[in-house]
Amino acid sequence: MRPLVFISYRRTDSQHAALGIYAQLCARIGTGSVFMDRSGIPPGGIWPERLRDAICRATVVLALIGPDWLKSADEYGRRRLDNPDDWVRKELSAALDSSKPVIPILMGDLPQLPPIQAFPEELKALGSYQAYSLRDDHWESDIDSLVKSLVEGYRFKEVDQKVRLPQPELRVEPLTQDQLDAALASLPGWEPVESLMPGDYPRSRHELRKAYVFKSFRAAINFMNAAIDPINQLQHHPRWENQWRTVTVHFSTWDIGFQISRLDIEMAKILDDIYDQLRPQPAIRGSA
C-alpha cells in the first residue's frame, strides 16, 4: 500500500503554514501520499468518518503545533483541547491509540513543545516523539529535512529524481535582464520562467518557455522530428513535452547553473522558424 502522510493542524493556529506544507509535500512525494482536511467541521459537528479512515490509512501523522495551538479557545473562552470532541484532539488521540508514528512540527518561532503537563492525558504521549522545527527564516531547508526523514524512515518516494547531467563544457555568460528583455521583444510567445530543480530542492532553474499548438497530434510530432537535427547541430537540447497537439518547450543553459544565455535565444529563434515553415500557409485567391 502506498504510504500516506496525515497533516493535523488547527486553523486558528497554523492554517496558512499547513497549506504551504501540504503544497510542498505534494510536490515532493506526490498528491496521493498526503492527506489534509480543508473542509472544516462546524461547531457541534460529528467527527467525519473520512478523517478516521485517513488516520487508519496513515503511515505517519504530522502534528502542526504553533504558538496558539495549546491555548486556542472557543467562543466561550474554554480551551479547545479540553473538549473531548475537539477535532484536533480526536485526530491525535486516534493516531496515538493506533500506535501511528507522530511527528510534532513546531511552527514559527516555537522553540520546543509546550509543557506536556498542560496536555490532555490522552495526548501526553506526544512528548516522547522527536519534534521537527519549521522556522520561517529556514523554511526551505527545514522542509527538505522533513522530506528526507519521510523518505528514509517511512518508505516515501520523491516524485522527481535528480537529473543526471554530463560535466559542463560551455563557457558562456548568462544574459543580463536588459539583454533578455531586448531578445524577448523579437520572440513572441516566449517567456522566462523559474521552477524547482527535480531532486535538488530548493535549487531552481531559469528557463525560456513557449507552447506551440498544432492542428493535430501528427503535426506536433512532425515539428519535434524536424527540430532534432538543428538541436543536435547546436548541441543545445531542450526540456520539452508533447500533450496531444501542444508541444511545450523549455530552454536553459545548464552548464552555467540553469541560467538563460544567448544559446537559448538562438534555439528559440530556430524553433520559431521551423514552426513557421511547417504551419499551413493560407490559400491565395485568384483574381476574378
C-alpha positions, 0 to 999 in steps of 0.5 A: 500500500502506498504510504500516506502522510496525515497533516493535523493542524488547527486553523486558528493556529497554523492554517496558512503554514499547513497549506504551504506544507501540504503544497510542498509535500505534494510536490515532493512525494506526490498528491496521493501520499498526503492527506489534509482536511480543508473542509472544516467541521462546524461547531457541534459537528460529528467527527467525519468518518473520512478523517478516521479512515485517513488516520487508519490509512496513515503511515505517519501523522504530522502534528502542526503545533504553533504558538496558539495551538495549546491555548486556542479557545472557543467562543466561550473562552474554554480551551479547545483541547479540553473538549473531548470532541475537539477535532484536533484532539480526536485526530491525535488521540486516534493516531496515538491509540493506533500506535501511528508514528507522530511527528510534532512540527513546531511552527514559527518561532516555537522553540520546543513543545509546550509543557506536556503537563498542560496536555490532555492525558490522552495526548501526553504521549506526544512528548516522547516523539522527536519534534521537527522545527519549521522556522520561517527564516529556514523554511526551505531547508527545514522542509527538505529535512522533513522530506528526507526523514519521510523518505528514509524512515517511512518508505516515501518516494520523491516524485522527481529524481535528480537529473543526471547531467554530463560535466559542463563544457560551455563557457558562456555568460548568462544574459543580463535582464536588459539583454533578455528583455531586448531578445524577448521583444523579437520572440513572441510567445516566449517567456522566462520562467523559474521552477524547482530543480527535480531532486535538488530542492530548493535549487531552481532553474531559469528557463525560456518557455513557449507552447506551440499548438498544432492542428493535430497530434501528427503535426506536433510530432512532425515539428519535434522530428524536424527540430532534432537535427538543428538541436543536435547541430547546436548541441543545445537540447531542450526540456520539452513535452508533447500533450496531444497537439501542444508541444511545450518547450523549455530552454536553459543553459545548464552548464552555467547553473540553469541560467538563460544565455544567448544559446537559448535565444538562438534555439528559440529563434530556430524553433520559431522558424521551423514552426513557421515553415511547417504551419499551413500557409493560407490559400491565395485567391485568384483574381476574378 
